[in-house]
Amino acid sequence: MEPIVTVQDAVTAFEDFMEPTNGELDAIEREMPVILADVDLLDAHIATLDRTPTELDTRRIRRARRRALAARVALLNQTAAGASLPGGAA
């Protein structure tokens, strides 16, 4: 059996760059409400995979879809507000 040290050196050469940067972590934090809303929507859909959706399931999916859309709109509005014109002009 031959050692794979050369492969290990190639893989670990970028070890310092494998961790997310502070900017990437901040972006994840800003997007977290959208991510959680999408997870809730996915959970609602998964619950109905093996059976016919009831009226309660349909309402749950509809509410989860609305929350996901609202979270996306809030993120877009937040992003648009952060990208204001220089000099304070709207």
Beta strands, then each sheet from edge to edge (+ up, - down):
end
